[in-house]
Amino acid sequence: GINAIYIDFCKAFDTVVHDKLLLKLKFYGISGHLHNCIEAFLSNTTNWERPNSVLVNSGVPQGSVLGPTLFMLYINYLCDHIKSNCVLFADDVKLFKTT
């Protein structure tokens, strides 16, 4: 049999911290002009963090073609730390294990 868990991250795209994402992109070998273009793409995305009402540089644009890919790169490390099979698609995760 197969045991499976499906996870849908709430407000997932809003939680992506730009500085951390940009570091992860460099880790994956994305640098130079492409890195600069992605940084410019993200520069128009900010959110208010409560309760302190502080403006933070986070989030990837919802409805954009690049948003789901950037989010998956942001959380890709999760699959390295889980002891079951892991499938990522946009803000959805499927964990499964055969028994």
N, C-alpha and C positions, 0 to 999 in steps of 0.2 A: 504494500500500500504506500500511499504518499501522504505525508502530513504537510500542510501548507498554511502560511500566514500571509495575508495581504495587508499592506500598510499604505495609507494615503496621507502624506504629510499635509497638515492644515497650514495654509498661508506659507507654503514652502518657499516660493520664490521671493517672498518678502524677507526671509531670514538670512539670505546670502550676504555675508559681510564682504564688501568689495576687496579690502586689503588681503584677506585670507584667500579669496578666490584668485586674485592676481598672482599671489605666491604659488598657489596650486597649479596655475597655468604654466608658470615658469618651471615648476617641478616636472610637468608633463612635456616640457620642451617647446612650449609656445612662447616665443619671445620676439623681439624686434618689432617690425611694422604691424604684424598681426596682433601682438600683445598691446601695442599702443592703440590700435583701432578698437579693441575690446574695452580697454580702459576708458576711451572716449565715449563708447557706447554706454558704459555704466555710469559715466559722470552725470548723466541727467536723471539718475534714479536715487532718490533719498527718501527716508521715512522718519517720522517722528516716533521716538522711543519713549514710552511712558513708564513710570509715573513722573519722571524728571523732565519730560517734554524737551528732550535733547534731539537735535537733528543728527542722524547717523547716516553714513554712506553704506546703505545696504539695499538689497533687493535686485532682482533682474526683471526687466520689463515683461509683464504678462502679455501673452498674445504674440510675442515676438518669435521669430524662427529660432533665434539663438538662445532664448531664455531656457528652454528645457535642457539643451546640451550643456549650458553653463551650470545649471543646477546639478545635473548628473556628475559633471566633473568635480563639483564641490563636495558631493557626498560619496563619491566613488570609493573612498577608503573604507567605508562601512563594510563592504563585502569582504575586505581583507581580514576583518576582525570577527566575522561571524562563522560559526562552525557548521553551516549548512549552505546549500546552494542559494545563490542570491541573484535576482534579476531586477535591474533598474529600468524604469521607463518614465521619463519626466519626473513627476513628484510621487510616483507609485513605486513600491518595492514589493517583490514577492520572494518570500523565503520558503524553501521546500526541502524536504529530506525523505528519501525512500526508507521504508521500514521493512 
